[in-house]
């Protein structure tokens, strides 16, 4: 079983996706504990997860770090659900080997990601518009969510705060 620690604006939707596919959520935030009904005895604070998931700096997607042998599982799950998500290994992105407009076979992508894992790299996953909408739909099955939630939360600042205010009124 793959264990994951998730933080950031996509955490509710990703937690739902990963729980539905048998992943174990490690060290959930307080809000995730509440939303998913984690009991105190289910929380494994001392356990190190296989993977760490957090927002990219620009909030347009996520970064996945950790034990590279589990990257393939994350890729498979997210590819099934998010049709337009863009997957990059950071080594390839920094060397310019993989351009976002170039489609590569999944096996080629996984080979490049495995190669980058050998030197402690990560997966960069970008969520374009359709992915954000799909993540909104998934999040809405857990908690009331305004249309465009992830699009607006990615803007940060006041716009992000306005989303929080609007959702408290739902």
KANOR-V269956 format. One record per helix or strand. SS is the DSSP state (A for helix, B for strand). FROM is the first residue (numbers start at 1). TO is the last residue. If there is no record, write none. Layout:
BEGIN
<<SS	FROM	TO> <SS	FROM	TO>>
END
This chain:
BEGIN
<<B	3	6> <A	11	20> <B	24	25> <A	30	36> <A	40	42> <B	51	55> <B	61	66> <A	68	81> <B	86	89> <A	90	95> <A	106	117> <B	123	126> <A	129	140> <A	149	155> <A	157	168>>
END
